[in-house]
Amino acid sequence: MDEYLILMRLDLVIRETPPSPEQMQQYMKQYQDWVGGIAAQNKFVGGTALSLEGKVIKPKDVVTDGPFAEIKEWIAGFITIRAKDFDEAVSLAKGCPILNGEGNSVEVRRLTDGHHG
């Protein structure tokens, strides 16, 4: 079994209004159900949500407030899962509730230990 990173990206351009507290609660429940389903298969390794604050560091010691600088989407969070191959990792990622939002995306990357990849 390899470990895979599932990155959740939110589109900032399409989103006109921030979600209401009720919507946020619903999103969190869907997210927890999705993660719970992965954990039930003993395939959840870990994960975290990311705050809206951030700094972007560029060459020549340029630091800007981010992560909104020049990007239309930001990484809302990520989880690490175990899967036997890319196909299984992708099929688990397809259940991510963030995909219910237009313009959002989920990226799946295999974690390497530096020896292969």
PATOR-154015 format. One record per atom (N, C-alpha, C): residue number from 1; residue in one letter; x, y, z. Coordinates in steps of 0.02 Angstrom, whole numbers, always signed. Each point is the difference from the previous one (the first is absolute). Last residue first. Layout:
REM residues N
R   num   residuo        x        y        z
R   NUM         A        X        Y        Z
...
END
This chain:
REM residues 117
R   num   residuo        x        y        z
R   117         G     +474     +354     -384
R   117         G      -51      +50      -12
R   117         G      +19      +37      -61
R   116         H     +142     -132     +208
R   116         H      -32      -13      -64
R   116         H      -53      +54      -10
R   115         H     +148      +13     +181
R   115         H      +34      -55      -35
R   115         H      -32      -16      -66
R   114         G      -81     +165     +160
R   114         G      +63      +23      -28
R   114         G      +36      -53      -40
R   113         D     -216      -19     +102
R   113         D      +49       +2      +55
R   113         D      +68      +23      -27
R   112         T     -262      +64      -84
R   112         T      +58      -43      -12
R   112         T      +48       +6      +59
R   111         L     -279      +35      -65
R   111         L      +57      +22      +41
R   111         L      +58      -48      -14
R   110         R     -208      +67     -169
R   110         R      +30      -53      +40
R   110         R      +59      +29      +38
R   109         R     -227     +134      -78
R   109         R      +71      -10      -13
R   109         R      +26      -57      +43
R   108         V     -240     +140      -94
R   108         V      +26      -60      +34
R   108         V      +73       -8      -20
R   107         E     -205     +206      +12
R   107         E      +61      -26      -32
R   107         E      +26      -59      +40
R   106         V     -242     +148      -46
R   106         V      +38      -40      +47
R   106         V      +59      -29      -38
R   105         S     -183     +227      -27
R   105         S      +33      -60      -25
R   105         S      +37      -35      +56
R   104         N     -206     +206      -78
R   104         N      +46      -30      +48
R   104         N      +34      -62      -30
R   103         G     -173     +127     -112
R   103         G      +67      +30       -5
R   103         G      +50      -30      +49
R   102         E     -253      -21      +65
R   102         E      +23      +14      -68
R   102         E      +69      +31       +1
R   101         G      -92     -168     +192
R   101         G       +3      +71      -17
R   101         G      +30      +11      -68
R   100         N      -19     -215     +105
R   100         N      -68      +24      -12
R   100         N       -1      +73      -21
R    99         L     +198     -119      +69
R    99         L      -15       -5      -71
R    99         L      -72      +19      -17
R    98         I      +88      -19     +223
R    98         I      +20      +64      -30
R    98         I      -17       +1      -75
R    97         P      -26     -196     +142
R    97         P      -58      +44       -9
R    97         P      +18      +68      -29
R    96         C     +121     -245      -41
R    96         C      +10      +61      +39
R    96         C      -58      +49      -13
R    95         G      +45     -224     -101
R    95         G      -54       +9      +49
R    95         G       +5      +65      +38
R    94         K     +165      -77     -159
R    94         K      -62      +21      -35
R    94         K      -58      +10      +47
R    93         A     +213      -89      +71
R    93         A       -1      +73       -6
R    93         A      -64      +25      -33
R    92         L      +42     -234      +16
R    92         L      -14      +28      +66
R    92         L       -7      +76       -4
R    91         S      +66     -108     -195
R    91         S      -70      -16      +14
R    91         S      -20      +23      +70
R    90         V     +223      +27      -68
R    90         V      -44      +45      -38
R    90         V      -73      -15      +17
R    89         A     +162     -143      +91
R    89         A       +6      +67      +30
R    89         A      -48      +49      -34
R    88         E      +20     -216      -91
R    88         E      -37       -1      +63
R    88         E       +2      +68      +33
R    87         D     +124      -24     -196
R    87         D      -72       -7      -14
R    87         D      -41       +1      +64
R    86         F     +239       +0      +11
R    86         F      -29      +65      -18
R    86         F      -75       -5      -10
R    85         D      +92     -189     +156
R    85         D      +27      +29      -61
R    85         D      -36      +67      -14
R    84         K      -28     -121     +204
R    84         K      +44      -49      -32
R    84         K      +29      +27      -65
R    83         A      -54     +155     +218
R    83         A      -37      -33      -54
R    83         A      +47      -48      -35
R    82         R      -35     +191     +223
R    82         R      +36      -59      -25
R    82         R      -42      -31      -54
R    81         I      +12     +272      +82
R    81         I      -34      -65       +4
R    81         I      +48      -55      -22
R    80         T      -22     +279      +85
R    80         T      +44      -53      -25
R    80         T      -36      -66      +11
R    79         I      -89     +269      -35
R    79         I       +4      -59      +41
R    79         I      +50      -48      -32
R    78         F      -68     +286       +2
R    78         F      +25      -61      -32
R    78         F       -7      -58      +49
R    77         G      -89     +277      -66
R    77         G      +23      -49      +48
R    77         G      +25      -61      -37
R    76         A      -64     +208     -104
R    76         A      -41       +4      +61
R    76         A      +24      -49      +53
R    75         I     +113     +139     -213
R    75         I       -3      -67      +28
R    75         I      -36       +4      +68
R    74         W      -46     +169     -212
R    74         W      +46      -11      +56
R    74         W      -12      -69      +28
R    73         E      -34     +160     -242
R    73         E      -24      -53      +44
R    73         E      +50       -8      +57
R    72         K      +30     +158     -172
R    72         K      -73       +3       +4
R    72         K      -26      -56      +45
R    71         I     +242     +148       -1
R    71         I      -32      -63      -15
R    71         I      -75       +6       +7
R    70         E     +193     +154      +47
R    70         E      -18       -2      -71
R    70         E      -36      -65      -17
R    69         A      +14      +77     +244
R    69         A      +39      +43      -45
R    69         A      -23       -4      -73
R    68         F      -74     -110     +219
R    68         F      -43      +22      -56
R    68         F      +37      +37      -54
R    67         P      +47     -113     +230
R    67         P      +25      -30      -62
R    67         P      -34      +26      -62
R    66         G     +116     +143     +158
R    66         G      -33      -47      -45
R    66         G      -52      -37      +38
R    65         D     +191     +219       +1
R    65         D      -55      -32      +34
R    65         D      -36      -44      -49
R    64         T     +260      +40      -39
R    64         T      -64      +35       -7
R    64         T      -52      -36      +43
R    63         V     +286      +28      -43
R    63         V      -53      -34      +37
R    63         V      -64      +41       -8
R    62         V     +267      -33     -108
R    62         V      -64      +35       -7
R    62         V      -54      -40      +36
R    61         D     +250      -43      -39
R    61         D      -27      +19      +65
R    61         D      -64      +42       -5
R    60         K     +120     -108     -186
R    60         K      +26      +67      +19
R    60         K      -35      +27      +62
R    59         P     -140     -191     -115
R    59         P      +71      +13       -2
R    59         P      +16      +73      +18
R    58         K     -222      -80     +106
R    58         K      +26       -5      -68
R    58         K      +75      +13       +2
R    57         I     -230      -65     +166
R    57         I      +70      +19       -2
R    57         I      +26      -13      -70
R    56         V     -246      +41     +139
R    56         V      +31      -29      -59
R    56         V      +71      +27       -4
R    55         K     -195      -40     +206
R    55         K      +52      +42      -30
R    55         K      +27      -37      -61
R    54         G     -247       -6     +155
R    54         G      +61      -31      -25
R    54         G      +48      +52      -26
R    53         E     -274      -67     +104
R    53         E      +59      +44       +1
R    53         E      +59      -36      -29
R    52         L     -214     -102      +32
R    52         L       +0      +44      -59
R    52         L      +62      +45       -2
R    51         S       +6     -248     +114
R    51         S      -33      +64      +11
R    51         S       +3      +41      -64
R    50         L       -6     -273       +5
R    50         L      +46      +56       +2
R    50         L      -39      +64      +10
R    49         A      -30     -279      +67
R    49         A      -26      +56      -39
R    49         A      +49      +58       +7
R    48         T      +61     -271      +16
R    48         T      -14      +62      +34
R    48         T      -33      +49      -47
R    47         G      +91     -283      +49
R    47         G      -19      +56      -42
R    47         G      -16      +61      +40
R    46         G      +67     -295      -18
R    46         G       -3      +62      +38
R    46         G      -22      +56      -46
R    45         V      -11     -245      -42
R    45         V      +64       +9      +35
R    45         V       -2      +63      +43
R    44         F     -185     -190     -109
R    44         F      +13      +71      +16
R    44         F      +65       +5      +39
R    43         K     -110     -205      -73
R    43         K      +42      +30      -52
R    43         K      +15      +73      +13
R    42         N     -151     -185     +102
R    42         N      +69       +2      +25
R    42         N      +48      +29      -51
R    41         Q     -242      -11      -10
R    41         Q      +36      -51      -40
R    41         Q      +73       -4      +21
R    40         A     -142     +158     +101
R    40         A      -32      -65      +13
R    40         A      +34      -56      -39
R    39         A      +62     +226      -36
R    39         A      +28      -26      +63
R    39         A      -29      -69      +15
R    38         I      -88     +117     -182
R    38         I      +68      -21      -16
R    38         I      +32      -32      +62
R    37         G     -211      +93      +28
R    37         G       -6      -58      -44
R    37         G      +69      -27      -19
R    36         G      -14     +200     +123
R    36         G      -19      -57      +42
R    36         G       -5      -64      -41
R    35         V      +36     +205     -110
R    35         V      +61      -22      +34
R    35         V      -15      -62      +42
R    34         W     -186      +98     -100
R    34         W      +45      -25      -52
R    34         W      +64      -28      +32
R    33         D     -154     +107     +140
R    33         D      -27      -64      -23
R    33         D      +46      -32      -51
R    32         Q      +52     +216      +75
R    32         Q      +13      -49      +52
R    32         Q      -26      -69      -19
R    31         Y      -46     +179     -145
R    31         Y      +71      -13       +0
R    31         Y      +17      -54      +51
R    30         Q     -219      +81       -8
R    30         Q      +14      -40      -60
R    30         Q      +73      -21       -1
R    29         K      -64     +147     +171
R    29         K      -29      -67      +11
R    29         K      +14      -45      -60
R    28         M      +65     +224      -15
R    28         M      +43      -36      +48
R    28         M      -27      -70      +12
R    27         Y     -128     +144     -134
R    27         Y      +62      -19      -35
R    27         Y      +44      -42      +46
R    26         Q     -192      +94      +94
R    26         Q      -18      -54      -45
R    26         Q      +62      -25      -37
R    25         Q      +24     +187     +135
R    25         Q      -13      -58      +43
R    25         Q      -16      -61      -43
R    24         M      +23     +205     -108
R    24         M      +66      -23      +24
R    24         M       -9      -63      +42
R    23         Q     -194     +110      -70
R    23         Q      +32      -35      -55
R    23         Q      +68      -28      +22
R    22         E     -112     +133     +153
R    22         E      -37      -63       -9
R    22         E      +32      -41      -56
R    21         P      +84     +217      +41
R    21         P      +20      -47      +53
R    21         P      -35      -67       -7
R    20         S      +27     +131     -227
R    20         S      -30      +17      +64
R    20         S      +25      -50      +53
R    19         P     +148      +65     -222
R    19         P      -54      -44      +25
R    19         P      -25      +23      +68
R    18         P      +98     +181     -175
R    18         P      +25      -54      +43
R    18         P      -58      -43      +26
R    17         T      -10     +122     -239
R    17         T      -13      +14      +71
R    17         T      +29      -57      +42
R    16         E      +44       +0     -232
R    16         E      -21      +70       +8
R    16         E       -7      +17      +75
R    15         R     +144     -187     -151
R    15         R      -35       +9      +63
R    15         R      -17      +74      +11
R    14         I     +130      -79     -188
R    14         I      -72      -14       -7
R    14         I      -39      +17      +63
R    13         V     +238      +21       -4
R    13         V      -30      +47      -48
R    13         V      -75       -9       -3
R    12         L     +154     -136     +130
R    12         L      -18      +64      +33
R    12         L      -36      +47      -47
R    11         D      +33     -281      +33
R    11         D       +3      +54      -49
R    11         D      -24      +65      +33
R    10         L     +122     -220     +119
R    10         L      -62      +38       -8
R    10         L      +11      +55      -51
R     9         R     +120     -254      +66
R     9         R       +7      +69      -24
R     9         R      -68      +31      -10
R     8         M     +139     -217     +130
R     8         M      -66      +26      -17
R     8         M       +7      +74      -18
R     7         L     +161     -238       +5
R     7         L       -2      +73      +10
R     7         L      -68      +25      -22
R     6         I     +120     -241      +78
R     6         I      -58      +27      -34
R     6         I       -5      +73      +18
R     5         L     +201     -204       -1
R     5         L      -23      +64      +26
R     5         L      -60      +22      -42
R     4         Y     +110     -256      +58
R     4         Y      -19      +51      -49
R     4         Y      -24      +62      +36
R     3         E     +150     -251      +38
R     3         E      -38      +56      +28
R     3         E      -10      +52      -54
R     2         D      +25     -280      -24
R     2         D      +34      +64       -2
R     2         D      -42      +52      +35
R     1         M      +21     -284      +11
R     1         M      -42      +60       +0
R     1         M      +44      +62       +0
END
